[in-house]
Amino acid sequence: MKKHKNIEFNIKNVGENVVLEGWVAKKRNLGGLVFIDLRDRSGIIQLVVRPEQKDYDLASNLKTESVIRIEGNIVERESKNPKLSTGEIEVIVEKLEVFSMAHDLPFEISEDTTALEDTRLKYRYLDLRRNSLKENLITRSKLMHVIRNFFYEEGFIEIETPILCKSTPEGARDYLVPSRVNNGNFYALPQSPQIFKQLLMIGGMEKYYQIAKCFRDEDLRADRQPEFTQVDLEMSFVEEEDVMSTTERLLAKVFSEVKGIDLKLPLSRMKYNDAIRDYGSDKPDLRFDMKIESLNKIFKDTEFTVFKSVLESSGEIGCIIVKGSASNYSRKEIDKLTDFVKTYKANGLAWLKYTESDFSGSIRKVVTDENLKKIQEQFGIEENDLILIIADQYKVTKTALGALRTKLAHELSLIKKDDYQFTWITDFPSFEYSEEENRYVACHHPFTAPKDEDIDKLISDKANCYSKAYDIVINGYEAGGGSIRIHRAEVQKKMFEALGFTMEQAKEKFGFFLEAFDYGTPPHGGLALGLDRLTMLLVGTENIRDVIAFPKTASASCLMSECPNRVDPIQLKELGIEITKKN
């Protein structure tokens, strides 16, 4: 077994004989001496092989990333490297053994590598040797350790739930697994342990947690993977405040032990409708200002056709004020911003600049001086301010300006490094309207408890029903979410009815779960934190693949192992499956 890590040694160890193993990170031949940077998981230590030593030729022919063992003597370096913890010493090699000679590498293993991500994903085992990815995985491991310690101290029980489950409607598409034994039937991989953790509460466990693998067949993006890990928890006899305060204590412990940051508790709260109104998103980034402002009152008597028609149709004229940045955006640059907001279904982007004590811009000639005066007074418009305006349906205006707000913050470097801003988003709607399905669907999931005062409106007034749901948002990312669950059978049945399920359909999909309600169900609630996303935030990357050892690409494939792949026809025949061409 490997006995020592490279970074265990320093100037105090001069004169000691050591045995070290690792990878050849770099090799240099200078004046007859061969210098080798030996890398192991802990870091780098410099080796020196002299011409008179018997393994000199072997050392001279070593290729980068070969795996070796050496025996040698620690000496003080003449030319010290303050960037390394071992930078004051080097090891004079007396014996060299090559475990494995590496081939020529497909890309250079360095922090500033220019290799394409697809190349690095194909050779992920090489990419993992880069220090940044290694440190990300170490942070992830430490995070999991802190989480488990927290829940143990809080009296939670760690329980595993099934991976092969029953397919249920709502949410994203399931990954399906055919059953050979029960031909023609399928398992589904869990999108979350939702039903099982509620059954654990019915089973009397009271406090459960799990670091759970979950699977969703949905379109991918930088912070999403088809298989992901979540920190899942559920508690009995609780209300919203209990779950939220437990989560806050967990996050405080995580950020203290992993990042050395002390959080001020309780964390801030924001209602869903307020978040949409002010930030255009239910996961607002609070590391910078630039709230969305309403211009409806200012333009209530306008004769400008576009604004007038929006107001007459109960739409929204909204804006963001970009302080001191008018000179940063030419007409050409604003046209690019216009194209950007159109991807969020906005019809266009109007703009005003205030420079040299006067307004100019795309709508300067169609708005009155009185309108401009009110804008200046109400929002404190100053020299070189830029005002970006969208007039459209309420949701479109808010969503597009919210996305634009975030884009501008990155472009203008308004976000401080290592700044963490937390908030809870509460009072979510129970339902959201799906234009694709032409019906109301659950905003979270069908087991989320509605506000007590809204239970009677579940069938008759879905647009105005709110739930006991809550999301924890960190730096513009939904780091986790949860709710108090429905524990009364009659309310759960009413929720299914509101979602368009007949009782026969509900029993077919959730019969075993509904039956459990008949045998004593405690009030309960919980939350799930995205472990991958939380790690991503802790290490400061915006790419979730940077914190997963073997991630999938945006097309849900693994370039390294070449999956998904075709299987032997014999396997398909055993499952009773025939592949047909997709239309």
TATA-V752894 format. One record per pair of residues at least 4 apart in sequence whose ideal C-beta (glycine too) atoms are under 6 Angstrom apart, sorted by sequence separation. I is the first residue (numbers start at 0). J is the second residue. D is the distance in whole Angstrom. If there is no record, write none. Layout:
i->(I/I)
j->(J/J)
d->(D/D)
This chain:
i->(3/8/48/54/61/114/192/219/237/240/253/254/269/273/274/294/328/341/359/362/366/373/380/391/394/395/407/441/443/449/456/500/505/506/509/516/551/552/566/28/38/50/81/107/114/127/150/199/237/269/278/301/309/328/340/353/358/375/391/408/449/472/473/485/495/500/528/535/540/557/571/80/106/178/254/255/301/408/485/544/551/27/36/37/48/79/119/166/274/351/352/389/432/433/457/470/471/79/106/177/199/254/298/340/352/456/471/535/26/37/274/351/430/48/175/176/271/306/350/389/470/495/25/35/76/196/251/337/350/389/431/453/535/23/24/76/106/175/214/279/336/349/430/453/531/534/34/76/251/277/349/358/24/173/174/213/277/428/468/32/33/73/427/449/450/467/531/21/22/212/213/467/21/73/74/105/247/333/449/21/211/298/1/31/71/72/192/247/447/448/71/108/170/210/211/429/71/108/110/166/295/447/71/191/209/294/439/69/70/163/164/190/70/189/208/293/294/33/164/190/443/33/69/188/207/291/292/325/353/68/206/291/488/325/354/67/205/289/353/430/66/160/66/200/352/5/486/6/26/65/160/200/351/429/447/448/5/6/65/448/457/486/4/5/58/64/196/350/428/429/448/23/57/446/5/62/192/349/426/427/443/446/458/484/23/43/174/457/484/44/54/427/483/22/23/47/174/22/45/46/47/48/171/172/345/425/481/346/481/46/171/345/423/424/479/20/156/423/424/479/158/445/479/19/345/422/155/156/157/344/18/154/421/155/445/345/478/343/478/16/343/476/326/328/15/150/320/325/340/343/13/323/325/12/324/438/13/303/322/340/473/320/321/320/318/319/318/317/297/316/297/10/314/6/314/315/317/309/315/319/317/146/306/305/319/321/149/149/145/291/145/142/289/141/279/279/279/280/284/287/275/279/278/287/287/286/286/286/285/281/274/269/271/266/267/268/269/270/271/270/271/266/268/282/284/284/282/282/243/239/239/169/169/246/257/242/242/236/235/236/197/237/235/233/232/232/231/229/230/229/230/229/228/228/227/222/201/198/194/201/221/200/221/222/200/224/225/224/225/219/167/142/182/179/139/179/177/138/177/138/135/139/135/135/123/123/121/120/121)
j->(7/12/52/58/65/118/196/223/241/244/257/258/273/277/278/298/332/345/363/366/370/377/384/395/398/399/411/445/447/453/460/504/509/510/513/520/555/556/570/33/43/55/86/112/119/132/155/204/242/274/283/306/314/333/345/358/363/380/396/413/454/477/478/490/500/505/533/540/545/562/576/86/112/184/260/261/307/414/491/550/557/34/43/44/55/86/126/173/281/358/359/396/439/440/464/477/478/87/114/185/207/262/306/348/360/464/479/543/35/46/283/360/439/58/185/186/281/316/360/399/480/505/36/46/87/207/262/348/361/400/442/464/546/35/36/88/118/187/226/291/348/361/442/465/543/546/47/89/264/290/362/371/38/187/188/227/291/442/482/47/48/88/442/464/465/482/546/37/38/228/229/483/38/90/91/122/264/350/466/39/229/316/20/50/90/91/211/266/466/467/91/128/190/230/231/449/92/129/131/187/316/468/93/213/231/316/461/92/93/186/187/213/94/213/232/317/318/58/189/215/468/59/95/214/233/317/318/352/380/96/234/319/516/354/383/97/235/319/384/461/98/192/99/233/385/39/520/41/61/100/195/235/386/464/482/483/41/42/101/484/493/522/41/42/95/101/233/387/465/466/485/61/95/484/44/101/231/388/465/466/482/485/497/523/63/83/214/497/524/85/95/468/524/64/65/89/216/66/89/90/91/92/215/216/389/469/525/391/526/92/217/391/469/470/526/68/204/471/472/527/207/494/528/69/395/472/206/207/208/395/70/206/473/208/498/399/532/398/533/72/399/532/383/385/73/208/378/383/399/402/73/383/385/73/385/499/75/365/384/403/536/384/385/386/386/387/388/389/370/390/373/87/391/84/392/393/396/390/396/400/400/230/390/390/404/407/249/252/253/400/256/257/404/257/397/398/400/401/405/408/397/401/401/413/414/414/418/420/420/424/424/422/424/421/422/423/424/425/426/426/427/423/425/472/474/475/475/477/469/467/483/441/445/526/537/524/526/521/521/522/484/524/523/525/525/526/527/527/528/529/530/530/530/531/531/532/515/515/512/520/541/521/542/543/523/550/551/551/555/553/508/534/575/573/534/574/574/537/576/538/538/546/545/546/549/559/558/558/559)
d->(5/5/6/6/5/5/5/5/4/6/6/5/5/6/5/5/4/6/5/5/4/6/5/4/6/6/6/5/5/5/4/4/6/4/5/5/5/5/5/5/5/5/6/5/5/5/4/4/6/5/3/5/4/5/4/6/6/4/5/4/5/6/5/5/4/4/6/6/4/5/5/3/6/5/4/6/6/6/5/4/6/5/5/5/6/5/4/5/5/5/5/5/6/5/6/5/5/5/4/6/5/6/5/5/5/5/5/5/5/5/5/4/4/4/5/4/6/6/5/5/4/4/4/4/6/6/4/4/5/6/5/4/5/6/4/6/6/6/5/6/6/5/6/6/5/4/6/5/6/5/5/5/4/4/4/6/6/5/4/6/4/5/5/6/5/6/6/5/5/6/6/4/5/6/6/5/5/6/5/4/6/6/5/5/4/5/5/6/5/5/5/5/5/6/5/5/4/6/6/4/6/5/5/5/5/4/5/5/5/4/5/6/4/6/4/6/6/5/5/5/5/6/5/4/5/5/5/4/5/5/5/6/4/6/6/5/4/5/5/5/4/4/4/6/6/5/4/4/6/5/4/5/4/4/4/5/5/4/5/6/5/5/4/5/6/4/4/5/6/4/5/5/6/5/4/5/5/4/5/5/6/6/6/5/6/6/5/4/6/4/4/4/4/6/5/5/5/6/4/5/5/5/4/4/5/5/5/6/3/5/4/5/6/5/6/5/6/6/6/6/5/6/4/5/6/5/4/6/6/5/5/6/5/4/6/4/6/5/6/6/4/6/6/6/5/5/5/5/4/5/5/5/4/5/5/6/5/5/6/6/5/6/4/6/5/5/4/6/6/4/5/4/6/5/5/4/5/4/4/6/5/6/5/6/5/6/5/5/5/5/5/6/5/6/4/5/5/4/6/5/5/2/5/4/6/5/5/5/4/5/5/5/6/5/5/5/6/6/5/4/5/6/6/5/6/3/6/5/6/6/6/6/6/6/6/5/6/6/4/6/6/5/5/4/5/6/5/4/4/6/5/6/4/6/5/6/5/6/5/5/6/6/5/5/4/6/6/6/5/5/5/6/5/6/5/5/5/6/6/5/5/6/6/5/6/5/4/5/6)
